[in-house]
Amino acid sequence: DWTPGHVVDELVVAIREQVGEDRVLCALSGGVDSSVAAALVQKAVGDQLTCVFVDHGLLREGEAEQVEKDFVEATGVDLVVVDARERFLDALAGVTDPETKRKIIGEHFIRVFEQAARDVVHDRGDEEHPVKWLVQGTLYPDVVESGGGEGAANIKSHHNVGGLPDDLQFSLIEPLRTLFKDEVRQVGLELGVPEVIVWRQPFPGPGLGIRIIGAVDAERLAVLRRADAIAREELTRAGLDRDIWQCPVVLLADVRSVGVQGDGRTYGHPVVLRPVASEDAMTADWARVPYDVLATISTRITNEVEEVNRVVLDVTSKPPGTIEWE
Ligand code: XMP
């Protein structure tokens, strides 16, 4: 009988056997997979695990707190938070090209994580119990996709953390590699991982950095964060958050249009709602969100986010449009 309880019990035993007395490191992103993997390893080996969360400042409203506070409270993990927000803002200043943004965010992320990993190895490990393992939230479909074999999966997993330098040699521990996404969610609930994390929709690693069309700065991030929070809140209130694959909210930061708000003329920015239905993100259809839900989102965003005076809906499928705008 498949029950999340049985799966947790079995995986906990297997992790304990694999890890022994060694110390374990995990990069937490706030996403479902890394969070459930971390919670599972925490249940198995407790304080032998240290999680590292790099706050690049490109997360949505509440997400850093969900990791730093709610996840830690629910699981008791030993968490190292690296506040790298300024570093990323500085690195992204004035950059508008999408691929350049992605490259900058990816490279800085690796460098910040590497340094944090070195610090953890130094601070937490000792000769008898070195930091030897790195947790990866690899799922069964990832294993199949990368060829099924041990080696093939490792290449992809390593690729996920960006390839660590030679002086940081970890063995991978992939406790979710026999599970599908819906099973991972059930295991997460069984482990007490907060529901907002368990049910989180896919969110790209470069975060809001690739949902601001134009250069990224703190003010623009604040505007997008507020608009995005409203859209998510209303989609959740309408009971649509688990039906819709994801709904990026995109700020057209270099576009202005004329509007009228209160008793004045405005010259504000548009935001784009991009709700999509999908099975696997390879293809997608634009999601038919009911008009009254769209109306509520639009009214609230233009009322509550001063800088935004227009809300538009993206009705493009993938292909030809990708889900994200950059
Ligand atoms: P696109 O925009 O290519 O996105 O249709 C497909 C899916 O992948 C997500 N995405 C990313 N996820 N790092 C990630 O972890 C990334 O750089 C990245 N870019 C896009 C996107 O949100 C969608 O679910």
Residues whose N, C-alpha, C, O or C-beta is under 5 A from the ligand:
A	BS01	XMP	P202 F203 P204 G205 P206 A281 T322 I323 E324
